[in-house]
């Protein structure tokens, strides 16, 4: 059960997720990729209730929105990983807190031994709530790697609503 995956730290949470056998599409090497990416992104930077940051459950982030439970982000990575390579471009629709944007950036970028990005990917998040876009950018800037990615425009987050036709300009930005 996913709810048993909670931990006291980000590393413990991710370790419990990987041990739970809830991810079925990835082999051992791919599970390691997902684990490394999720461990590199501290969930506490992306939630409003820091005391429950490592609980495997969705949490309210304001404006009627939630950050998904960590196992749902792991499922997303598990299903998307076959399509993600260093240098890939990804669009995260409903990017909310920015957490999945950060995880995806780790999966589409390769890092050298010095920890610097060797082959950058591109992640663009879009959310229809401007306040969440602003907050997600603040969240992304709390970690050195994602701050650098935001500054280098390897991660971008935009306010827009596909229901109103504002999605197409972001789509063109990714796919030309």
N, C-alpha and C positions, 0 to 999 in steps of 0.2 A: 504494500500500500504506500502511496506517495506521501501521505501525511507522516509516515515514520521516518522520512528522510531529513527532517529538521535537524539542526545542529546548533552548537553554541558559538561557532565561528563560521566564516565563509568557507574555509577549507573543509571543515567537518560536514557542513551542509552538502557541498559538492561531492565529497567522498561518499556520503550516505546515498546520494542520488545515483552515483556510478555503481555502488554495490547492490543497489536495490533490484537490478535486472529489469527495470521498467523500460529501458531503451532496447529495442529489438532490431533496428535496422543497421546498426553499426558494428563493425568488427572491433577487435581489441585496440588496434591502432587508431581507429576513428573515435572510439570512446575516450582514448587518451587525449586526442585533439579537443574534443568537447570539454573534457575535464580541465585541461590547461586553459582554454578560453574562458570558461566560467569561473575558474579560480582567479584569473587575472582581473576579474571585474567584481569588486566588493559590492554586494547587494545593498549594504548599509548606505551607500552613496545615493541610492535610487528609491528609498522608501521614506515615508514621513514618520513612521514609528520605529526608531532605531532599535528599541528593545525587542522587536519581533522581526528584525531584518533577516534572520536565518531560519525562520519558521517556513515550512513548505506549505504555504497557503497564500492566496491572493490577499492584497492589502489595498485599502483605499488610499488614493494619492491626491484626492481633492477633485473638484469640478465634476463629480459623478463618475470618475474613472478609477480603475484599479491597475496595479501592477500584477501581472499573472503570477501564479505560484511557480516557484523555481522548477518544479518538474515539468511544467508546461513549456518553459524556455528550453529545457533540456530536450523535450520532445521536438520542438521546432528545430533545434540544431541537429538532432538526430535525422530528421526527415530532409533537411536542406543540405546537409553536409556533402552528399554526392554532387551537388551543383556548385559548391563553393571551392574556389581555388585562389591562391595568391594572385592578386590583380583583378579579381572578380568585382562586379558591381552589384549591389543589393539595395532593394527598396523595402523599407519597413513601414507599412501603412498602419497608422494608429500607434505611433512610436511612444506615446505616453511619457514615461519617466526617462527614457533613453537607455534603459538597461540592455534591451536586446540589440540596440544599435552598437553598443560597446562590445557585447559578446560577438556579434557578427563581424565587427571590424577585426577582432583577433583571428577569426576563421578565414577571412579573405586577405589577410596580410601576413607575410612571412617576416620573421625577425632574425637578425643576425646574432652572433654570439654576444655582442655588446648590448643586446636588448633593443637596438634601434630597428625601425622598420626597414627591411631590405627590399621587399616588393610590396608596395602599398595597394590595398584594395580600396573600394569606395562604398560607403554606406550612406544612404540618404533616408532620413526618417521624415515622415509627414504626419501631422496630427491636426485635427480641426479645432483644437482648443489652444489659442495663442499663449495662454498662461502656462500650459504644460510644455509648450515648445521652449519658452524662456527658462522654465525650471529644469527641463531635461538638459539644456545647454549648460546650466550651472552645475548639474550633477556630473555631466561628462568632464567638466573641467576640474573635478576634485581629484582625479588620478592623473599622474604625469603622462602616461601613454595616451589616454584618450584626450587629454588636454592638447597634446601635440598633434593628434589626429584631427581635432576640431580646428586648430590653428592652421594646419596644412590643407584644410578642406577635404580630408579623407573621410571625415564624418560631417555631415550637414543635417540639420533638422529645420524643417520649414512648416509654417502654418498654412494649411490648405484643406479644402474639403472636396473630395472627388465628386460628391453629389452636386457641387456647384461649378464644376468644370475647372477647378484650380489644380487638379491633379495632373493634367496633361503637360503643363510646363515643367513640372518636376520630372515626369516620365521622360520628356524630351531631353532634359538635362543629363539623365543617366544614359539613355540609349541613343541620343543624337538625333 
